[in-house]
Amino acid sequence: MAPRMPEMGMLAPVAGVRIGTTNAGIKQRKRDDMTVMLLDPRATVAGVFTQSAFRAAPVELASARLEGARALVINSGNANAATGSVGREDARRVCDAVAAQAMDVDETAVLPFSTGVIGVRLPVEAMREGVVAAVQKLREDAWTDAARAIMTTDTVPKGISRVVQIGGAPVQITGIAKGSGMIKPNMATMLAFMAVDAAVPQSLLQGMLSRVADVSFNRVTVDGDTSTNDSFVLIASGAGPVQLGTQDLEALEALEVAITDVAQELAKWIARDGEGATKFVTVKVSGGKSSADCLAVAFTIAESPLIKTAIFAGDPNWGRFCMAIGRADAQVDPNTVSLHLGDVCIARNGMMAEGYVEADAARVMAEDELTVHVDLGQGDAEEWVWTCDFSYDYVKINAEYRS
Amino acid sequence: MAPRMPEMGMLAPVAGVRIGTTNAGIKQRKRDDMTVMLLDPRATVAGVFTQSAFRAAPVELASARLEGARALVINSGNANAATGSVGREDARRVCDAVAAQAMDVDETAVLPFSTGVIGVRLPVEAMREGVVAAVQKLREDAWTDAARAIMTTDTVPKGISRVVQIGGAPVQITGIAKGSGMIKPNMATMLAFMAVDAAVPQSLLQGMLSRVADVSFNRVTVDGDTSTNDSFVLIASGAGPVQLGTQDLEALEALEVAITDVAQELAKWIARDGEGATKFVTVKVSGGKSSADCLAVAFTIAESPLIKTAIFAGDPNWGRFCMAIGRADAQVDPNTVSLHLGDVCIARNGMMAEGYVEADAARVMAEDELTVHVDLGQGDAEEWVWTCDFSYDYVKINAEYRS
């Protein structure tokens, strides 16, 4: 059983962002697999991309075209990764088709995004036809369609809308994400797109996005396997009532808080929908000498196969936590380490806590959501990571799904 | 089905090393779980130990007592890890029992080794009685018993004997190892003990051991989860005909080659007996700018859950290899990367190879032993790692075995 999943309500339009989706038959015929987003000429766009050395062709193009971006073209079913120079040319030809359909949009202002099978060429002609169909359907109220069209084997679509008041005027935020779903050949790729109708200068927007990514999507790990296509894009359409500049520090900060909130909700949703997940887990590490130390311990715990299988089994296995904390690339003194599962103290000063009763911890672990809290007892730094457990279904999904 | 496993033949005695084993009832009653090794007064001992910050009490004692070591006391069933200062005191008391039984052996010359459940105190009294029983049985021809007595849930005992000629005289080498077996609470701990009857000064022996460990046990990964108790000990008993000193460079080198060979055989054996393993995999990475780059790529591949499940499924999944190579902490240019599975070229210059037929790769992957060869195309460095696949049984062993 998967952890409790939020339900995606209706997603609100963002003025200045028009969306069209279609089925281009890239991988399957049952639902849309192509999305075109056309942006207001005033829009600014920021992006963060996978750190993989094997960056996919669309990632290379999109990251180079952020400034002056006017349109996004997104497909699921094919990642256009490990496709070399022909892959870049294929991506360019799909972008060209968008420019040809959309008035006043230069082809270098079109950003491509792909997710799906790796090492296979895009079906460019079918996608160019898809672009024509998608552009004909462009409208502001289609975020829900887009949330579905970017899915691969996600079990649910993921999207959130919020309105925040910035300096007395409303800003509409809508964001969608896909992730941790598997598709032939089973790469966990993450894509997220978010738009606000405020105006924000590109350089400020990019800084904001980097900070937001660092405390949202960059805190999710399902199996530690980074994809070749991960992208997170933030659009400030400039079509709403709020226009922000470098001097509006307070308003920019308020907007960043709101965007962070949406991004964190989407990020947690991705962990909940992790492959084969039965539990959603927050790993909190406090008392570190540095944030880096806390993150190192948190990620080591979140990615340890022995801990993930213990969590699947509901086994409060102190020994495995010792192991992971001990092997993390961080300054650790076992004598000051404590561990809580939920509100139950398992260990203190590096040893099983006095009076600890396993049944208490087992009760916490039986829930479909739990918090693992390690206190390193060395300093004031504190960080966290979101993850899920490791079940038979993880092996099943990844072993039985042949490429 | 596990990969083909070597069969342990009779293990030859090493002059100057007497061994006694017994059942001390630490975890189970069916087979011996305690081993005492008493060494010739001329013996020198070298050791390498886990890098975990959570080093178990016996690891702390043993590593501090290498010089002048005269006896080893080894138990399975309990790791004496995460037991704080009482754990160190417990280990000392077991060592004291050995010193009390063995003439002329100071208690600080006894090295303790433990593997098994973490966070639980040793049954010291039972173990002290076990020491008496084991010491009564001391004899040179008991390596086979020791190979069995150090097992936890290894499916087979592991040991190798060799005789090598060094400068015209024979040197007897015998080594045993346990590893990647699981025990409550399921920590993969590795122990290896090797002895030669040559004399080698301790400082030379320690350097030799570090180099040997680096190309043998340090090349094995089952799940990336480093234990709190890993130890590899090399004894030069000095009781045989070959006596080496600092000036005997050629002989020392010949001995190191022979020891390396035995250690590598034992290391591969551990990977073959990895939890739930169905395939033994050698990951070779060539063409790197540095050894560190090659090792980073090799370990990322060997520890990627997505690749390990693909290997379990016999799926020659190029996309997953791209992913792992791309996320490794190494200098990688996708345009020069090639991948072979066995003798089949899957990819060249970062793309699926021309003329590649999946059936050929699937044939390679159907074997229970295979080599993954990545050429980074950037330099002359070359390294390798041994591992196994990731099966339903891995989850089963680690999820169903409750602590």
Interface residues (C-beta under 8 A of the other chain):
Chain A: T50 Q51 S52 A53 F54 R55 A79 A81 A82 T83 G84 V117 I118 G119 V120 P185 N186 M187 A188 D223 G224 D225 T226 S227 T228 S304 P305 L306 T309 A310 F312 A313 D315 P316 N317 W318 G319 R320 C322 M323 A324 I325 G326 R327 A328 A330 V332 D333 P334 N335 V337 A347 N349 G350 M351 M352 E358 F390 S391 Y392 Y394 V395 K396 N398 A399 E400 R402 S403
Chain B: T50 Q51 S52 A53 F54 R55 A79 A81 A82 T83 G84 V117 I118 G119 V120 P185 N186 M187 A188 D223 G224 D225 T226 S227 T228 S304 P305 L306 T309 A310 F312 A313 D315 P316 N317 W318 G319 R320 C322 M323 A324 I325 G326 R327 A328 A330 V332 D333 P334 N335 V337 A347 N349 G350 M351 M352 E358 F390 S391 Y392 Y394 V395 K396 N398 A399 E400 R402 S403
